[in-house]
Amino acid sequence: MRGLERVSFRSGPQIDMPLLVAVVAIATVGLVNLYSATSVYIHLGERAGLADIYVTQVYNIVVGGLFAIVVAAVDYRHFERLAYFLYIGGIIALLLVFVLGSDIRGSSRWIQIGNFSFQPSEFMKILVVLVVAKYLHNDPKTEPRTLVDLSPALLLAVMPAALVMAQPDLGTTMIYLLSVGTVLAMTRMRRRSLLWAAVVMGAVVPLVWRYGMYGYQKQRISSFLNPEADTTGAGWHALQSRTAIGNGGLFGEGFMQGTQNQFNFLPDQHSDFPFAVFAEDWGFAGCLILLGLYCFLCVWAVRVAAQAKDRFGAALAVGMGAIIFWHTIFNIGMAVGLLPVVGVTLPLFSYGGSSVVTVLIALGLLMNVSVRR
């Protein structure tokens, strides 16, 4: 009853309206941009392709929105109690990918059940943050921590990261590690431990490069370091994306007028490079507005964390904000050529059922903490 009283209409406005307005604005602009990105199918005489992508994305947002409402309505402390069970379920789903997974473009990341498919690694992003937040909440220490103190939390992140890396999916692996690292940054660490962490990272990176990465992943990173080396092969995606962004200029070429997109030079424009489509259509001015919306979401997540009533709520809010932040950084970074192409989606902009639903669930959890702060 206490939880119901806090969300009753008599207690005043409870919904975090700034957060809601920002989410609706990004989702709406994302749908408009996706229509532009898929309009190339009309020019090619493939109207079914437009319907399959654009209309399906509307369904994805509706389904994700319903999940977000449910997640926001249930007191987040119930998720704390179920954190380890949900985490184990996510690990099992990742293991099932190797048995039931469908191979798409060289990667086995989706579980297909009839006409329905989903990507367990997307939902695992939330579960990893959830279980690490619970671990921090249950840790009574107040003095600066060592790497040994944080090793259980790191292990909780490394296990699913290793499974996802084997699928293979470098981008999602990085999202796991960076999101958890952002949550752990809330804790105080000894300076010597920070130094040791840097040493360990320096030793692990070469090993991952040599033994843990596939040839095409190395090729993408190599083409990022030397963009002009293979502009018709591994560097084609990044080159066309930069060209589209440059074409946009200050105010863009206009809605559905971007030449790189309309003439189908820009690959994966509806999934990996929707930002390039948006930049070509609306230019630098439009990009500033879009980046402002994403920045607002991330800053607002920190604000919600600062006002949370317990450590779990604070860690959960930071973690959900970190998922949005790192997705945005990676996707826009690879679109403008500042980061290698790793296949990370832009929240509520890129086409994809599992991705959209996961992002909306994350935002629902952020709303949950905000409502009960």
Wavefront OBJ file of the C-alpha trace (Angstrom):
o trace
v 0.000 0.000 0.000
v 2.884 2.352 0.702
v 4.077 2.064 -2.907
v 0.545 2.698 -4.204
v 0.210 5.799 -2.089
v 3.360 7.281 -3.562
v 2.021 7.030 -7.095
v -1.540 8.090 -6.346
v -2.948 11.134 -8.115
v -3.737 12.825 -4.807
v -0.054 13.007 -3.869
v 0.648 15.351 -6.777
v 2.291 14.776 -10.143
v 4.431 11.644 -9.960
v 5.364 11.017 -13.580
v 8.745 12.474 -14.495
v 7.442 14.674 -17.297
v 10.818 16.000 -18.555
v 12.045 12.414 -18.923
v 8.835 11.324 -20.633
v 8.845 14.264 -23.056
v 12.485 13.622 -24.011
v 11.828 9.932 -24.670
v 8.710 10.637 -26.758
v 10.588 13.315 -28.722
v 13.499 11.000 -29.570
v 11.178 8.115 -30.486
v 9.060 10.371 -32.725
v 12.041 11.884 -34.516
v 13.491 8.390 -34.824
v 10.365 7.138 -36.605
v 10.402 10.111 -38.989
v 14.080 9.467 -39.693
v 13.462 5.754 -40.244
v 10.800 6.624 -42.822
v 13.398 8.683 -44.654
v 15.997 5.934 -44.323
v 13.665 3.295 -45.757
v 12.210 5.510 -48.496
v 15.000 4.221 -50.724
v 12.952 1.023 -51.079
v 10.231 3.019 -52.829
v 12.738 4.226 -55.393
v 13.866 0.655 -55.912
v 10.276 -0.581 -56.263
v 10.420 -2.558 -53.019
v 7.427 -1.192 -51.119
v 7.228 -4.395 -49.032
v 10.636 -3.560 -47.625
v 9.356 -0.192 -46.426
v 6.344 -1.756 -44.724
v 8.382 -4.533 -43.127
v 10.851 -2.093 -41.569
v 8.957 1.115 -40.815
v 5.641 -0.410 -39.708
v 7.403 -3.104 -37.685
v 9.328 -0.385 -35.874
v 6.040 1.214 -34.842
v 4.989 -2.125 -33.364
v 8.371 -2.415 -31.620
v 7.911 0.972 -29.963
v 4.355 0.128 -28.867
v 5.437 -3.204 -27.363
v 8.479 -1.605 -25.735
v 6.324 1.194 -24.383
v 3.953 -1.302 -22.760
v 6.897 -3.091 -21.139
v 8.239 0.273 -19.950
v 4.901 1.137 -18.330
v 4.784 -2.194 -16.494
v 8.409 -1.887 -15.385
v 7.859 1.678 -14.167
v 4.720 0.722 -12.221
v 6.346 -2.066 -10.166
v 8.487 -0.832 -7.273
v 12.104 -1.256 -8.349
v 12.947 -2.937 -5.039
v 11.099 -6.018 -6.324
v 13.603 -6.184 -9.173
v 16.383 -6.036 -6.596
v 15.033 -9.186 -4.938
v 14.811 -10.984 -8.280
v 18.130 -9.699 -9.662
v 20.139 -12.915 -9.366
v 17.312 -15.088 -10.725
v 16.861 -12.770 -13.711
v 20.622 -12.763 -14.270
v 20.793 -16.567 -14.285
v 17.887 -16.654 -16.732
v 19.776 -14.253 -18.992
v 22.918 -16.432 -18.874
v 20.847 -19.464 -19.833
v 19.353 -17.548 -22.759
v 22.860 -16.583 -23.938
v 23.895 -20.240 -23.778
v 20.808 -21.267 -25.752
v 21.942 -18.991 -28.573
v 24.733 -21.468 -29.329
v 22.142 -24.250 -29.613
v 19.076 -22.574 -31.104
v 20.619 -19.426 -32.574
v 19.980 -18.319 -36.148
v 23.055 -17.394 -38.182
v 22.602 -13.942 -39.738
v 25.479 -12.304 -41.635
v 28.059 -14.511 -39.961
v 26.842 -14.001 -36.397
v 24.634 -16.215 -34.274
v 22.883 -13.803 -31.913
v 19.151 -14.419 -32.384
v 16.863 -17.166 -31.108
v 14.135 -17.938 -33.627
v 10.811 -19.353 -32.392
v 8.407 -19.644 -35.317
v 8.062 -16.180 -36.848
v 9.301 -14.553 -33.652
v 12.979 -13.842 -33.007
v 14.770 -12.029 -30.214
v 18.338 -11.212 -29.236
v 19.125 -12.290 -25.646
v 22.305 -10.230 -25.539
v 20.251 -7.021 -25.798
v 18.119 -7.770 -22.743
v 21.187 -8.965 -20.846
v 22.476 -5.379 -20.797
v 19.773 -4.498 -18.281
v 20.219 -7.667 -16.247
v 23.977 -7.141 -15.892
v 23.453 -3.625 -14.542
v 20.639 -4.879 -12.306
v 22.751 -7.574 -10.645
v 25.799 -5.312 -10.209
v 23.571 -2.647 -8.652
v 22.277 -5.250 -6.220
v 25.817 -6.297 -5.346
v 26.793 -2.699 -4.568
v 23.628 -2.207 -2.537
v 24.424 -5.230 -0.373
v 28.073 -4.261 0.115
v 28.350 -2.582 3.551
v 31.875 -1.195 3.072
v 32.361 2.553 3.220
v 36.160 2.754 2.886
v 37.864 2.850 -0.537
v 37.677 -0.502 -2.293
v 40.323 -2.645 -3.929
v 40.096 -4.713 -7.099
v 39.591 -7.763 -4.890
v 36.555 -6.117 -3.314
v 35.054 -5.427 -6.748
v 36.061 -8.752 -8.319
v 32.612 -10.375 -7.786
v 30.937 -7.490 -9.622
v 33.535 -7.652 -12.398
v 32.986 -11.396 -12.726
v 29.240 -10.834 -13.086
v 30.008 -8.595 -16.084
v 32.784 -10.696 -17.618
v 30.729 -13.928 -17.789
v 28.015 -12.647 -20.171
v 30.595 -10.498 -21.984
v 32.630 -13.611 -22.824
v 29.526 -15.422 -24.078
v 28.512 -12.483 -26.273
v 32.058 -12.078 -27.593
v 31.880 -15.697 -28.773
v 28.716 -15.057 -30.844
v 30.604 -12.824 -32.014
v 29.459 -9.326 -31.011
v 32.237 -6.916 -30.060
v 29.967 -3.878 -29.754
v 27.590 -5.422 -27.220
v 30.540 -6.805 -25.258
v 31.922 -3.290 -24.939
v 28.518 -1.978 -23.817
v 28.425 -4.575 -21.007
v 31.877 -3.720 -19.706
v 31.570 0.046 -20.019
v 28.087 0.188 -18.449
v 29.239 -1.867 -15.469
v 32.410 0.209 -15.263
v 30.276 3.354 -15.115
v 28.225 1.913 -12.250
v 31.359 0.841 -10.371
v 32.740 4.361 -10.809
v 30.196 5.371 -8.141
v 32.390 3.617 -5.569
v 35.634 4.945 -4.171
v 38.723 2.959 -5.113
v 42.256 3.022 -3.783
v 44.752 4.721 -6.052
v 46.942 1.630 -6.144
v 43.963 -0.416 -7.314
v 43.285 2.087 -10.109
v 46.912 1.731 -11.200
v 46.647 -2.056 -11.179
v 43.414 -1.856 -13.162
v 45.200 0.163 -15.856
v 48.048 -2.388 -15.937
v 45.618 -5.298 -16.256
v 43.745 -3.576 -19.073
v 46.989 -2.895 -20.875
v 47.879 -6.580 -20.656
v 44.460 -7.895 -21.626
v 43.903 -5.782 -24.755
v 46.741 -7.372 -26.809
v 45.565 -10.854 -25.799
v 42.004 -10.089 -26.854
v 43.278 -8.699 -30.158
v 45.320 -11.803 -30.895
v 43.125 -14.600 -29.569
v 39.651 -13.194 -28.945
v 38.786 -11.279 -32.118
v 37.727 -12.513 -35.534
v 39.427 -11.449 -38.732
v 36.617 -9.123 -39.878
v 36.640 -7.379 -36.485
v 40.363 -6.728 -36.777
v 39.800 -5.508 -40.313
v 37.220 -2.963 -39.141
v 39.591 -1.587 -36.532
v 42.466 -1.502 -39.025
v 40.311 0.403 -41.530
v 39.389 2.846 -38.762
v 43.058 3.495 -38.003
v 43.798 3.887 -41.734
v 40.516 4.976 -43.391
v 41.977 5.373 -46.873
v 43.518 1.894 -47.028
v 40.380 0.040 -48.190
v 37.634 2.509 -49.106
v 35.818 -0.015 -51.335
v 35.921 -2.822 -48.780
v 36.101 -2.647 -44.987
v 36.163 1.151 -45.032
v 33.139 1.576 -47.326
v 30.534 1.950 -44.572
v 32.444 4.612 -42.662
v 33.346 6.511 -45.845
v 29.746 6.720 -47.067
v 28.557 7.724 -43.608
v 31.043 10.585 -43.408
v 30.098 11.659 -46.919
v 26.393 11.755 -45.988
v 27.095 13.789 -42.857
v 29.229 16.207 -44.857
v 26.496 16.595 -47.469
v 24.114 17.801 -44.769
v 26.009 21.027 -44.229
v 24.477 23.514 -41.816
v 20.743 22.967 -42.383
v 20.622 19.714 -44.386
v 19.347 18.777 -47.810
v 15.755 18.372 -46.628
v 13.533 15.520 -45.502
v 13.995 12.476 -47.777
v 16.353 14.505 -49.989
v 19.709 13.117 -48.871
v 21.510 11.787 -51.928
v 23.692 9.218 -50.154
v 20.586 7.663 -48.656
v 18.162 8.038 -51.567
v 20.598 6.596 -54.101
v 21.429 3.700 -51.771
v 25.116 4.516 -51.314
v 24.774 4.442 -47.533
v 24.684 0.813 -46.289
v 22.662 -0.301 -43.246
v 21.130 3.163 -43.070
v 18.163 1.934 -41.033
v 20.192 0.027 -38.416
v 23.838 1.053 -38.031
v 23.845 4.495 -39.659
v 20.536 6.287 -38.984
v 22.497 9.262 -37.661
v 24.103 9.745 -41.085
v 20.616 9.811 -42.657
v 19.459 12.368 -40.091
v 22.561 14.529 -40.558
v 22.166 14.539 -44.341
v 18.486 15.465 -44.108
v 18.641 18.061 -41.310
v 22.257 19.174 -41.182
v 24.377 20.391 -38.305
v 21.491 22.335 -36.745
v 19.290 19.244 -36.553
v 22.145 17.174 -35.137
v 22.653 19.693 -32.336
v 19.009 19.309 -31.310
v 19.195 15.510 -31.422
v 22.448 15.414 -29.451
v 20.872 17.793 -26.955
v 18.035 15.326 -26.359
v 20.443 12.449 -25.771
v 22.590 14.602 -23.482
v 19.497 15.541 -21.519
v 18.606 11.859 -20.992
v 22.084 11.061 -19.678
v 22.294 14.108 -17.409
v 18.763 13.482 -16.152
v 19.741 9.903 -15.248
v 22.529 11.298 -13.045
v 20.024 13.692 -11.468
v 17.630 10.819 -10.745
v 20.500 8.839 -9.217
v 21.458 11.765 -6.984
v 17.877 11.926 -5.645
v 17.363 8.166 -5.267
v 16.381 6.997 -1.812
v 18.827 4.089 -1.662
v 22.093 2.864 -3.158
v 20.391 0.304 -5.382
v 18.159 2.946 -6.966
v 21.137 5.247 -7.525
v 23.221 2.479 -9.125
v 20.260 1.378 -11.241
v 19.655 4.924 -12.533
v 23.340 5.406 -13.359
v 23.421 2.027 -15.110
v 20.367 2.749 -17.270
v 21.799 6.133 -18.178
v 25.134 4.473 -18.987
v 23.455 2.079 -21.437
v 21.929 5.040 -23.312
v 25.162 7.027 -23.114
v 27.514 4.360 -24.439
v 25.122 3.318 -27.197
v 24.926 6.937 -28.350
v 28.686 7.466 -28.128
v 29.530 4.309 -30.081
v 26.899 4.731 -32.810
v 27.510 8.407 -33.486
v 31.245 7.916 -33.049
v 31.366 5.274 -35.774
v 29.064 7.367 -38.001
v 31.397 10.376 -37.915
v 34.571 8.283 -38.117
v 35.809 8.775 -34.550
v 35.296 5.112 -33.600
v 35.485 1.828 -35.547
v 32.296 0.285 -36.929
v 31.141 -2.229 -34.295
v 27.415 -2.517 -35.001
v 26.020 -0.682 -31.951
v 22.527 0.754 -32.400
v 21.410 4.339 -31.765
v 18.727 4.284 -29.007
v 15.177 4.616 -30.419
v 16.606 5.531 -33.835
v 17.977 2.264 -35.172
v 15.611 -0.394 -36.452
v 15.417 -3.510 -34.291
v 12.866 -5.120 -32.028
v 15.133 -6.354 -29.236
v 17.124 -3.117 -29.219
v 14.070 -0.839 -29.038
v 12.332 -2.899 -26.360
v 15.529 -3.062 -24.280
v 16.041 0.701 -24.431
v 12.434 1.392 -23.447
v 12.644 -1.064 -20.538
v 15.817 0.716 -19.398
v 14.017 4.056 -19.561
v 11.066 2.525 -17.713
v 13.415 1.523 -14.889
v 14.843 5.038 -14.848
v 11.295 6.402 -14.584
v 10.668 3.910 -11.783
v 13.532 5.244 -9.684
v 12.540 8.837 -10.445
v 8.927 8.305 -9.383
v 9.989 6.771 -6.053
v 12.865 9.105 -5.213
l 1 2 3 4 5 6 7 8 9 10 11 12 13 14 15 16 17 18 19 20 21 22 23 24 25 26 27 28 29 30 31 32 33 34 35 36 37 38 39 40 41 42 43 44 45 46 47 48 49 50 51 52 53 54 55 56 57 58 59 60 61 62 63 64 65 66 67 68 69 70 71 72 73 74 75 76 77 78 79 80 81 82 83 84 85 86 87 88 89 90 91 92 93 94 95 96 97 98 99 100 101 102 103 104 105 106 107 108 109 110 111 112 113 114 115 116 117 118 119 120 121 122 123 124 125 126 127 128 129 130 131 132 133 134 135 136 137 138 139 140 141 142 143 144 145 146 147 148 149 150 151 152 153 154 155 156 157 158 159 160 161 162 163 164 165 166 167 168 169 170 171 172 173 174 175 176 177 178 179 180 181 182 183 184 185 186 187 188 189 190 191 192 193 194 195 196 197 198 199 200 201 202 203 204 205 206 207 208 209 210 211 212 213 214 215 216 217 218 219 220 221 222 223 224 225 226 227 228 229 230 231 232 233 234 235 236 237 238 239 240 241 242 243 244 245 246 247 248 249 250 251 252 253 254 255 256 257 258 259 260 261 262 263 264 265 266 267 268 269 270 271 272 273 274 275 276 277 278 279 280 281 282 283 284 285 286 287 288 289 290 291 292 293 294 295 296 297 298 299 300 301 302 303 304 305 306 307 308 309 310 311 312 313 314 315 316 317 318 319 320 321 322 323 324 325 326 327 328 329 330 331 332 333 334 335 336 337 338 339 340 341 342 343 344 345 346 347 348 349 350 351 352 353 354 355 356 357 358 359 360 361 362 363 364 365 366 367 368 369 370 371 372 373
